[in-house]
Amino acid sequence: MSTASTLTSLKNYKTGAWVAGETARAYDRNTSSQVDYLHFVTGEFIKELTRRVPVGSSVLDLGCGTGVLTIALAELDYAVTGVDISSAMLDQIRPKIAGRNVTLKQGDAFNLPFESASFDGAITRWVIPHFRDWPLILKEAGRVLRPGAFLVFDHCSRANYEAAARHRPIDYANFGWNPYANGDDNLFYAAASVDELRLAADVAGLTLIDIVPQGFFRQNALLAASLGTEYFTAFKTLFEQCYGDPAVKNFVQWFDMAVTRKLPLEMVNGVAVVLQKR
């Protein structure tokens, strides 16, 4: 199969995977916790937008899913537009937004149903790493942003995967985040280096402002490779249990806010990327 065919097949598979109603309901259940580590990391991610875009501004939640970011931003009094390819996902949001300044629209991240220069900011999470041709999403997001507006998205650090691979092979089935399709060089998920992010931003008419490492203890390929399958599985289980202890939670949150942000990209898999429209 050619590279182009592989990309198209993966895109179609991943786009179609979210359409079913039961998938949307399960996704909503799995992301609804207000107390786990993922919720904290998500809150820190959102701050990369809110510290730069004034309250009341129009913000696009691109690939909004079941509305984790949409609702959080609406509660902060932003005028939020959530767009997603799946109407089933949008159906999970509607009961939660009564009285909020939220607009929902079905649409494709690669071909957004909005006029150019429509938004003061945009945010997207758990979308970009799913698509090998993610720079096209950046280009389309840049189109709908006003000059000076910010775009915040998450990505996987290529440096973290490379550092892990140098240390020892990763059991990707256990890691849960396999960049390779069928064990070959056809990447199932995307990752990026600083140079790749800067180039994609420049082509989209955006400027790379910051790359912020986040969530040291979550899906870290270097930890997975260093610990090996058995100990990494034990680590994840023990971490989830210990995070319920207020003292542990306070330390972990302090570590991410004070230490993780300063770590080299080799040491953290998840990053928040901040771009600005020229």
WOMO-V898347 format. One record per residue. RES is the residue in three letters. OMEGA is omega as a letter, one per 20 degrees, with the letter a starting at -180 (999 if undefined). NEAR is the number of other C-alpha atoms within 12 Angstrom. Layout:
# WOMO-V898347
((RES | OMEGA | NEAR) (RES | OMEGA | NEAR))
This chain:
# WOMO-V898347
((MET | a | 10) (SER | r | 9) (THR | a | 16) (ALA | r | 13) (SER | r | 12) (THR | r | 23) (LEU | a | 24) (THR | r | 18) (SER | r | 20) (LEU | a | 26) (LYS | r | 30) (ASN | r | 18) (TYR | a | 16) (LYS | r | 23) (THR | a | 26) (GLY | a | 21) (ALA | a | 21) (TRP | a | 29) (VAL | a | 26) (ALA | a | 20) (GLY | a | 21) (GLU | r | 17) (THR | r | 22) (ALA | r | 29) (ARG | r | 25) (ALA | r | 19) (TYR | r | 27) (ASP | r | 25) (ARG | a | 17) (ASN | a | 17) (THR | a | 24) (SER | a | 25) (SER | r | 15) (GLN | a | 16) (VAL | a | 19) (ASP | a | 25) (TYR | r | 34) (LEU | r | 28) (HIS | r | 23) (PHE | a | 27) (VAL | r | 36) (THR | r | 37) (GLY | r | 29) (GLU | r | 31) (PHE | a | 39) (ILE | a | 38) (LYS | r | 28) (GLU | r | 34) (LEU | a | 41) (THR | r | 33) (ARG | a | 16) (ARG | a | 25) (VAL | a | 31) (PRO | r | 21) (VAL | a | 21) (GLY | a | 21) (SER | r | 29) (SER | a | 34) (VAL | r | 48) (LEU | r | 49) (ASP | a | 48) (LEU | a | 48) (GLY | a | 41) (CYS | r | 47) (GLY | a | 46) (THR | r | 43) (GLY | r | 45) (VAL | r | 40) (LEU | a | 43) (THR | a | 43) (ILE | r | 38) (ALA | r | 36) (LEU | r | 39) (ALA | r | 33) (GLU | r | 23) (LEU | r | 26) (ASP | r | 22) (TYR | r | 32) (ALA | a | 33) (VAL | r | 38) (THR | r | 41) (GLY | r | 48) (VAL | r | 41) (ASP | r | 40) (ILE | a | 35) (SER | r | 34) (SER | r | 30) (ALA | r | 31) (MET | a | 38) (LEU | r | 39) (ASP | r | 30) (GLN | a | 32) (ILE | a | 36) (ARG | r | 24) (PRO | a | 16) (LYS | a | 23) (ILE | r | 27) (ALA | r | 13) (GLY | r | 14) (ARG | r | 24) (ASN | a | 26) (VAL | r | 36) (THR | r | 28) (LEU | a | 38) (LYS | r | 30) (GLN | a | 27) (GLY | a | 25) (ASP | r | 27) (ALA | r | 41) (PHE | a | 29) (ASN | a | 24) (LEU | a | 32) (PRO | a | 24) (PHE | r | 25) (GLU | r | 15) (SER | r | 18) (ALA | a | 25) (SER | a | 26) (PHE | r | 34) (ASP | r | 37) (GLY | r | 45) (ALA | r | 52) (ILE | r | 52) (THR | a | 43) (ARG | a | 35) (TRP | r | 33) (VAL | a | 36) (ILE | a | 36) (PRO | a | 34) (HIS | a | 34) (PHE | r | 34) (ARG | a | 31) (ASP | a | 30) (TRP | r | 33) (PRO | r | 33) (LEU | r | 23) (ILE | r | 33) (LEU | a | 47) (LYS | r | 29) (GLU | r | 33) (ALA | r | 49) (GLY | r | 45) (ARG | a | 36) (VAL | r | 37) (LEU | r | 37) (ARG | r | 27) (PRO | a | 22) (GLY | a | 23) (ALA | a | 36) (PHE | r | 44) (LEU | r | 51) (VAL | r | 49) (PHE | r | 46) (ASP | r | 41) (HIS | r | 41) (CYS | a | 47) (SER | r | 40) (ARG | a | 33) (ALA | r | 30) (ASN | r | 36) (TYR | a | 39) (GLU | r | 27) (ALA | r | 26) (ALA | a | 31) (ALA | r | 21) (ARG | a | 16) (HIS | r | 19) (ARG | r | 20) (PRO | r | 23) (ILE | r | 34) (ASP | a | 28) (TYR | r | 30) (ALA | r | 19) (ASN | r | 23) (PHE | r | 32) (GLY | a | 21) (TRP | a | 27) (ASN | a | 28) (PRO | a | 32) (TYR | r | 24) (ALA | r | 21) (ASN | r | 13) (GLY | a | 14) (ASP | a | 11) (ASP | r | 14) (ASN | a | 23) (LEU | r | 26) (PHE | r | 30) (TYR | r | 32) (ALA | r | 36) (ALA | a | 35) (ALA | r | 38) (SER | r | 24) (VAL | a | 27) (ASP | r | 16) (GLU | r | 23) (LEU | a | 35) (ARG | r | 25) (LEU | a | 20) (ALA | r | 28) (ALA | a | 37) (ASP | r | 22) (VAL | a | 22) (ALA | a | 28) (GLY | a | 30) (LEU | r | 34) (THR | r | 29) (LEU | a | 30) (ILE | a | 26) (ASP | r | 26) (ILE | a | 36) (VAL | r | 39) (PRO | a | 39) (GLN | r | 46) (GLY | a | 38) (PHE | a | 37) (PHE | a | 35) (ARG | r | 36) (GLN | r | 35) (ASN | a | 39) (ALA | r | 44) (LEU | r | 36) (LEU | a | 34) (ALA | a | 40) (ALA | a | 30) (SER | a | 26) (LEU | a | 24) (GLY | a | 25) (THR | a | 23) (GLU | a | 17) (TYR | r | 19) (PHE | r | 29) (THR | r | 23) (ALA | r | 18) (PHE | a | 25) (LYS | r | 26) (THR | a | 16) (LEU | r | 16) (PHE | r | 21) (GLU | r | 21) (GLN | a | 16) (CYS | a | 19) (TYR | r | 24) (GLY | r | 18) (ASP | a | 17) (PRO | a | 14) (ALA | r | 12) (VAL | r | 18) (LYS | r | 24) (ASN | r | 18) (PHE | a | 19) (VAL | a | 30) (GLN | r | 30) (TRP | a | 20) (PHE | a | 21) (ASP | a | 31) (MET | a | 24) (ALA | a | 19) (VAL | a | 21) (THR | a | 31) (ARG | a | 29) (LYS | a | 20) (LEU | r | 24) (PRO | a | 23) (LEU | r | 35) (GLU | a | 31) (MET | a | 35) (VAL | a | 38) (ASN | a | 44) (GLY | r | 46) (VAL | r | 48) (ALA | a | 42) (VAL | a | 42) (VAL | r | 39) (LEU | r | 40) (GLN | r | 35) (LYS | r | 33) (ARG | 999 | 22))
